[in-house]
């Protein structure tokens, strides 16, 4: 049984590095072979769903998810969707999200999760790029779909989780463009369906079939479509075993939108594979720092993962009045977390934030592990099962402490969890694979102990007077100044130096933008990092351009500069 085989894995890093190998069965399907298996073997709590006001807590079992996903799979088959059809899915942090995704898996329908921040134009781009036949959304997104449906000729099926009735007229008295879409209600579709799914009748899947597709966040260009096959879900065993260090007893909480690939890491595959319970908090509106901090104790959260932005928000509060005694492991990913924030979190929770690294195109491939020293500021060590190294543009391994490309070796075997190319109309775009490596597009350095230290996106590196400067390193230095709430650093063309460092800075409350303050910040940077790295130009701004996943669009700042 799949769910039992990982209990015997030796998680000690040095042993796992030599021995761990994740064998993927040919006919693996996560919904059948993990969700249904847990429901029959140990029907424990899978989800802990918390209402927006934090007053209602509902525990949902593996069997409930198993039954609802079976009903939805049969419903999809009954209306005409079949194996290989695409469905754009935009649903928030509610239990139905799981029923939809696992129902799609059982039916062989390829789900494309999208963030709840998607605009109508974003949805149209994803539908048309994939040729999707269906949209499955919660009610707040229906009007967006109505707006663009006429421009999406492949769309045939419109399914809503919740209640929705298209408005007949808009504010100007004009009939809604897509108001004649026939929206099918999720509950009504599932009501009379069987929980049992005939795999052969619906169209049996194999592990190499496409299961899902995510879209990159597009910091420099339009989002790319990343296909993920059924083996991807099982590959995440490495994410859960080594970096997250999950077990059946854990209550895990990852703060992420359901449309990002980070949700696959923190709300789907590693946790449910290893039998942990997942916190599902459907917060709305502005991020409520106090509510999140209180829920850690209230729910007994043991393992916690948040993006750097959230840890930075936490670090701006006095945390001594909160109870973090249930926490045993905290992790972070998405972008590097500044060392000063890690130290503060460790002081108040007695847990160190273990950084990890991966992409939409991979699983977790670099991380800090429980039985190894955590070097504050380092991404960590390569995950067992991956040969990750720092290489030149020609694929040669770089000496220690020199900047190069973060890459995964594919010369001898294809590691489980690595995608095979971007989905395009003309087939897979494999341009990121060359010289026997997958080039991530990120750069880093390797120290003498084998730890990797993030430098930045290859396109974001600054070359000034012969020096290669990491924007992240300068931003971390800036963040240590009390006046700096957030910053973004770019290289600005300069005739003498090639480029000079320029910083866009959002000031903390109580500070006003002045030339004197700019000079003070510059002097501060000279003292806290190598003098040649200080920002020679500072511009104070009220906001920074970001992707829908929260990553800074430095390309936009370069164009502006």
C-alpha positions in Angstrom: 0.0 0.0 0.0 1.4 3.4 -1.1 0.5 5.2 2.1 2.3 2.7 4.3 5.6 2.4 2.4 7.1 5.7 3.6 6.8 4.9 7.3 10.0 2.9 7.0 12.0 5.5 5.3 15.2 6.6 7.3 14.9 10.4 7.4 18.4 11.1 8.6 19.9 13.3 5.9 23.1 11.5 5.3 21.4 8.1 5.0 18.6 9.4 2.8 21.0 11.1 0.5 22.6 7.8 -0.3 19.5 5.5 -0.2 16.3 7.3 -0.9 14.6 6.6 -4.2 11.0 7.3 -4.9 9.7 4.6 -7.2 6.5 5.7 -9.0 4.0 2.9 -9.9 2.9 3.0 -13.5 -0.8 3.4 -12.7 -0.6 5.7 -9.7 -3.5 8.1 -9.1 -3.3 10.2 -5.9 -7.1 10.4 -5.4 -7.6 6.7 -5.6 -4.3 5.4 -4.2 -3.9 7.9 -1.3 -7.2 9.6 -0.4 -9.4 6.5 -0.8 -6.7 4.3 0.8 -6.5 6.5 3.9 -10.3 6.5 4.1 -10.4 2.7 4.2 -7.3 2.2 6.4 -7.3 4.9 9.0 -10.2 7.3 8.5 -8.7 10.3 10.4 -9.1 14.0 10.2 -7.8 15.4 6.9 -8.9 19.0 7.1 -9.5 21.4 9.9 -11.7 24.1 8.3 -11.9 27.4 10.1 -14.6 30.1 9.4 -13.6 33.6 8.5 -14.5 34.9 12.0 -12.5 32.0 13.6 -15.6 31.0 15.6 -16.6 27.8 13.7 -14.2 24.9 13.3 -15.1 21.9 11.3 -13.1 18.6 11.1 -13.4 16.8 7.8 -12.3 13.2 7.4 -10.5 11.5 4.6 -13.6 9.4 3.9 -15.7 12.6 3.4 -13.2 13.9 0.8 -13.1 10.4 -0.8 -16.9 10.3 -1.1 -17.3 13.8 -2.4 -14.5 13.5 -5.0 -16.1 10.2 -6.2 -19.4 11.9 -6.6 -17.9 14.8 -8.5 -15.9 12.5 -10.8 -19.1 10.7 -11.8 -20.8 14.1 -12.2 -18.1 15.3 -14.6 -18.4 12.1 -16.6 -22.2 12.4 -16.7 -22.2 15.9 -18.2 -19.7 14.9 -20.9 -16.3 15.8 -19.7 -13.7 13.1 -20.3 -10.1 12.1 -19.7 -7.7 14.7 -21.1 -10.1 17.6 -21.0 -8.9 20.8 -19.3 -10.8 22.6 -16.5 -9.9 26.0 -15.1 -10.4 25.9 -11.3 -10.6 29.1 -9.2 -11.9 28.3 -5.7 -10.8 29.7 -2.3 -9.7 27.9 0.9 -12.9 25.9 1.4 -13.3 22.1 1.6 -15.0 21.9 -1.8 -11.6 22.8 -3.4 -10.4 19.3 -2.5 -13.5 17.6 -3.8 -13.1 19.3 -7.1 -9.4 18.6 -7.5 -9.6 15.0 -6.5 -12.8 14.5 -8.5 -11.0 15.8 -11.5 -8.1 13.4 -10.8 -10.5 10.4 -10.6 -12.2 11.5 -13.8 -8.9 12.1 -15.6 -9.9 15.8 -16.2 -6.8 18.1 -16.1 -7.4 20.8 -13.5 -5.7 24.2 -13.7 -5.8 25.8 -10.3 -5.8 29.6 -10.4 -5.3 32.2 -7.7 -8.4 34.0 -6.4 -6.7 37.2 -7.5 -7.1 36.3 -11.2 -8.9 38.9 -13.3 -11.3 38.1 -16.1 -8.5 38.6 -18.6 -6.2 36.2 -16.7 -8.9 33.5 -16.8 -9.4 34.0 -20.5 -5.6 33.7 -21.1 -5.5 30.4 -19.2 -8.6 29.0 -20.9 -7.5 29.8 -24.4 -3.9 28.7 -23.8 -5.0 25.3 -22.8 -8.2 25.0 -24.8 -10.1 24.3 -21.6 -13.7 22.9 -21.9 -14.8 23.8 -18.3 -14.5 26.4 -15.6 -15.1 25.4 -12.0 -15.3 28.4 -9.8 -16.7 29.8 -6.6 -19.6 32.3 -7.0 -17.5 35.4 -6.7 -15.7 34.5 -9.9 -18.7 33.8 -12.1 -19.2 37.3 -13.3 -15.5 37.3 -14.5 -16.2 34.2 -16.5 -19.4 35.7 -17.9 -17.4 38.7 -19.1 -15.0 36.7 -21.2 -16.8 33.5 -22.1 -17.7 34.7 -25.6 -14.0 35.2 -26.3 -13.3 31.6 -25.1 -14.8 29.3 -27.8 -13.6 26.1 -26.3 -15.7 26.6 -23.1 -18.7 24.3 -22.8 -19.3 23.7 -19.1 -19.7 26.2 -16.3 -19.8 24.9 -12.8 -20.2 27.0 -9.7 -19.5 26.1 -6.0 -22.1 28.1 -4.2 -25.1 30.0 -5.5 -25.0 32.3 -8.6 -27.5 34.0 -10.8 -26.1 36.1 -13.6 -27.3 39.7 -13.6 -29.5 40.5 -16.6 -28.3 44.0 -16.9 -25.2 46.0 -15.8 -25.2 49.5 -14.4 -25.7 51.0 -17.8 -28.7 48.9 -18.6 -26.9 46.8 -21.1 -27.5 43.0 -21.0 -24.6 41.1 -19.5 -22.3 39.8 -22.2 -22.2 36.2 -20.8 -25.4 36.2 -18.9 -26.8 33.3 -20.9 -24.1 30.9 -19.7 -25.8 27.8 -18.1 -24.2 27.6 -14.7 -24.4 24.2 -13.1 -24.4 24.0 -9.3 -21.7 21.8 -7.7 -24.1 20.4 -5.0 -26.9 19.7 -7.5 -24.4 17.9 -9.8 -23.1 15.7 -7.0 -26.4 15.0 -5.2 -27.5 11.8 -6.9 -24.1 10.5 -7.9 -22.5 7.4 -6.5 -19.3 7.7 -4.4 -17.9 4.7 -6.2 -16.0 5.4 -9.4 -15.5 2.8 -12.2 -12.0 3.6 -13.2 -12.1 1.6 -16.4 -15.4 3.1 -17.5 -14.3 6.8 -16.9 -10.9 6.3 -18.5 -8.1 4.8 -16.4 -5.1 7.1 -15.9 -1.4 6.2 -15.7 1.3 8.1 -13.8 2.6 9.7 -16.9 -0.7 11.2 -17.9 -1.2 15.0 -17.3 -3.0 15.5 -14.0 -2.8 19.3 -13.4 -1.3 22.4 -14.8 0.0 25.5 -13.0 1.0 28.8 -14.5 4.2 30.5 -13.5 3.8 34.0 -11.9 5.4 35.7 -14.9 7.9 38.3 -13.4 9.4 39.0 -16.8 6.8 37.7 -19.4 3.4 36.2 -19.8 2.8 33.2 -17.4 4.1 29.9 -18.8 2.0 26.7 -18.4 3.6 24.0 -16.4 2.1 20.6 -16.9 2.2 18.1 -14.0 1.6 14.4 -14.4 0.2 12.0 -11.8 3.7 11.1 -10.7 4.2 14.6 -9.4 1.8 14.1 -6.5 3.8 11.1 -5.2 7.1 12.8 -5.8 6.1 15.2 -3.1 6.9 12.4 -0.6 10.4 13.9 -0.5 9.0 17.3 0.3 7.0 15.9 3.3 9.6 13.5 4.6 12.8 15.6 4.7 12.2 19.3 4.6 8.7 19.5 6.2 9.3 16.4 8.4 5.7 15.5 8.6 3.9 12.6 10.4 0.4 11.3 11.0 0.3 13.3 14.3 1.0 16.6 12.8 -1.4 19.5 12.3 0.1 21.4 9.4 -0.7 25.0 8.3 0.6 26.5 5.1 -0.4 30.1 4.3 -1.0 30.2 0.6 -3.6 30.9 -2.0 -5.1 27.8 -3.5 -4.1 28.8 -7.0 -0.3 28.8 -6.5 1.9 25.7 -6.9 2.8 26.3 -3.2 -0.6 25.0 -2.4 0.4 21.6 -3.9 3.4 21.6 -1.5 1.6 22.8 1.6 -2.1 22.0 1.3 -2.3 18.9 -0.9 0.2 16.2 -1.5 2.9 15.9 1.2 0.4 16.3 4.1 -2.3 14.0 2.8 0.2 11.4 1.6 1.8 11.2 5.1 -1.5 11.3 7.0 -1.2 14.8 8.6 -4.2 17.1 9.2 -4.3 20.4 7.2 -5.5 23.7 8.5 -7.9 25.5 6.1 -8.6 29.1 7.1 -10.9 31.0 4.8 -9.8 34.5 5.8 -11.1 37.4 3.8 -9.9 41.0 3.1 -6.9 42.4 4.8 -4.5 40.0 6.4 -5.3 39.7 10.1 -2.0 39.2 11.9 -3.5 38.6 15.3 -6.1 36.1 14.1 -3.4 34.0 12.4 -1.1 34.1 15.5 -4.0 33.1 17.8 -5.0 30.2 15.6 -1.6 28.6 15.9 -2.3 27.9 19.6 -6.1 27.4 19.3 -5.7 24.6 16.7 -2.5 23.1 18.2 -0.5 23.7 15.0 2.7 21.7 15.0 4.2 22.4 11.6 3.9 25.9 10.1 4.8 27.3 6.7 4.5 31.0 5.7 5.9 33.2 2.9 8.6 35.7 3.9 6.1 38.6 3.6 4.0 37.0 6.5 7.0 36.4 8.7 8.1 40.0 8.2 4.6 41.1 9.2 4.8 38.9 12.3 8.2 40.4 13.1 6.7 43.9 13.3 4.6 42.9 16.3 5.4 42.2 19.9 4.9 38.4 19.9 5.6 37.7 23.6 1.9 37.6 24.4 1.2 34.7 22.0 1.4 31.0 22.8 3.6 29.1 20.3 4.2 26.0 22.5 2.6 23.6 20.0 5.0 24.5 17.2 7.9 22.1 16.6 8.9 23.0 13.0 8.6 26.2 11.0 9.5 26.6 7.4 9.5 29.2 4.7 9.7 29.3 0.9 8.8 31.5 -2.1 11.7 33.8 -1.8 14.6 34.0 0.7 13.8 35.2 4.2 15.9 37.9 5.7 18.2 36.6 8.6 17.1 39.3 11.1 13.5 38.1 10.8 14.5 34.5 11.3 16.4 35.4 14.5 13.4 37.3 15.9 11.0 34.4 15.2 13.4 32.0 16.8 13.7 34.1 19.9 9.9 34.1 20.5 8.9 30.6 19.3 12.1 28.6 20.0 11.9 27.3 16.4 14.1 28.4 13.6 12.5 29.1 10.2 14.0 26.4 7.9 14.2 27.9 4.4 13.5 25.7 1.4 13.7 26.2 -2.3 11.8 24.9 -5.4 9.7 26.1 -8.2 6.4 25.5 -10.0 8.4 23.3 -12.2 9.8 21.1 -9.4 9.0 19.9 -5.9 11.2 21.0 -3.0 14.8 20.5 -4.2 16.8 22.4 -1.6 16.1 22.7 2.1 17.3 23.0 5.6 16.7 19.7 7.4 15.9 18.8 11.1 19.1 16.8 11.7 21.5 19.2 9.9 22.7 22.6 11.0 20.5 25.4 9.8 22.6 28.2 8.4 20.6 31.4 8.7 20.2 32.9 5.3 21.1 29.7 3.4 18.6 27.8 1.2 20.1 24.7 2.6 21.3 21.4 1.0 20.0 19.4 -2.0 17.0 17.2 -1.2 17.6 13.5 -1.3 16.9 12.2 -4.7 18.2 15.3 -6.5 21.7 16.3 -7.8 21.3 20.0 -7.4 24.4 22.1 -8.0 25.8 25.5 -9.1 26.9 25.4 -12.7 28.2 27.8 -15.4 26.2 28.6 -18.5 28.0 25.7 -20.2 26.9 23.2 -17.5 30.3 23.0 -15.7 30.1 22.7 -11.9 31.4 25.9 -10.3 34.0 26.2 -7.5 32.8 27.0 -4.0 31.7 30.5 -3.3 31.3 31.6 -6.9 28.0 32.7 -8.4 26.4 30.4 -10.9 23.1 28.9 -12.1 21.1 26.7 -9.8 20.6 23.5 -11.9 19.3 20.0 -11.5 21.3 17.2 -13.2 19.3 15.0 -15.6 22.2 13.3 -17.4 21.8 9.9 -15.8 18.2 9.8 -14.7 15.1 12.0 -14.5 14.4 12.9 -10.8 10.8 12.4 -9.7 8.9 15.7 -9.5 10.8 17.6 -12.2 8.6 18.7 -15.1 9.5 17.9 -18.7 8.9 21.3 -20.4 6.4 24.1 -20.8 3.1 23.4 -22.5 2.7 25.2 -25.8 0.5 24.7 -28.9 3.6 23.3 -30.7 4.5 20.8 -28.0 6.8 21.0 -24.9 9.2 23.9 -24.7 12.4 22.3 -23.4 14.7 25.4 -23.7 15.5 25.2 -20.0 17.2 21.8 -20.4 20.7 21.9 -21.8 24.2 20.4 -21.2 22.6 17.6 -19.1 21.0 20.0 -16.7 17.7 21.8 -16.0 18.5 25.5 -15.5 16.1 27.0 -12.9 16.8 30.6 -14.0 18.0 31.4 -10.5 21.5 32.0 -9.3 23.3 31.1 -6.1 26.7 30.2 -4.4 27.7 27.0 -2.8 29.8 27.1 0.4 32.5 24.7 1.5 29.9 22.6 3.4 27.7 22.2 0.3 25.0 24.7 1.5 23.5 26.9 -1.2 23.1 30.7 -0.8 20.5 32.4 -3.0 21.7 35.3 -5.1 18.7 36.2 -7.3 17.0 35.6 -10.6 19.6 35.4 -13.4 17.9 38.4 -15.1 18.0 40.4 -11.8 21.7 40.2 -11.1 23.4 43.6 -11.1 26.9 43.9 -12.7 28.6 47.0 -11.4 32.3 47.9 -12.0 33.1 44.2 -12.4 31.2 43.1 -9.3 28.1 40.8 -9.4 25.6 42.1 -6.8 22.5 40.3 -5.5 19.4 42.5 -5.2 18.3 40.3 -2.3 21.5 40.9 -0.4 21.0 44.7 -0.7 17.3 44.4 0.2 18.1 42.4 3.3 20.6 45.1 4.4 18.0 47.8 3.8 15.4 46.0 5.8 17.6 46.2 8.9 17.1 50.0 8.9 14.1 51.0 11.1 12.8 53.4 8.4 12.5 50.7 5.7 9.3 48.7 5.5 10.0 47.1 2.1 12.4 47.6 -0.8 13.2 46.5 -4.3 16.7 46.8 -5.8 17.6 46.9 -9.4 20.5 47.8 -11.6 20.4 51.1 -13.5 22.5 51.6 -16.6 25.6 53.7 -16.0 28.3 54.7 -18.6 31.2 54.3 -16.1 30.2 51.3 -14.0 27.9 49.4 -16.4 25.2 49.5 -13.8 24.7 51.2 -10.4 22.5 49.9 -7.6 19.1 51.7 -7.3 16.6 51.1 -4.5 12.9 51.7 -4.4 11.9 52.0 -0.8 8.6 51.9 1.0 9.0 53.7 4.4 7.8 52.4 7.7 5.1 54.3 9.6 6.3 57.6 11.1 9.0 58.3 8.5 9.0 61.0 5.8 10.9 60.8 2.6 13.8 63.3 2.7 17.2 63.7 1.2 18.7 63.5 4.6 17.0 60.1 5.3 18.2 58.8 1.9 21.8 59.6 2.8 21.4 58.1 6.2 20.1 54.8 4.6 23.0 54.8 2.2 25.6 55.2 5.0 23.8 52.5 7.0 24.1 50.1 4.0 27.8 50.8 3.6 28.3 49.7 7.2 26.2 46.6 7.0 27.3 45.2 3.6 30.2 45.6 1.2 30.5 49.3 0.4 30.3 48.8 -3.3 26.8 47.3 -2.9 25.1 50.3 -1.4 22.3 52.0 -3.4 23.7 55.0 -5.1 20.2 56.0 -6.1 17.2 55.9 -3.7 13.6 56.6 -4.7 10.8 56.5 -2.0 7.5 55.0 -3.3 4.1 54.1 -1.8 3.9 50.6 -3.4 5.9 48.2 -5.5 4.7 46.3 -8.7 4.1 42.7 -7.9 2.8 39.6 -9.6 -0.4 38.0 -8.4 1.7 35.6 -6.3 3.4 38.5 -4.5 6.8 38.5 -6.2 8.3 41.9 -7.0 8.3 42.7 -10.8 11.8 44.1 -11.0 11.5 44.1 -14.8 8.8 46.7 -14.5 11.0 48.8 -12.2 13.8 48.6 -14.7 11.6 49.8 -17.4 10.4 52.6 -15.2 13.9 53.6 -14.4 
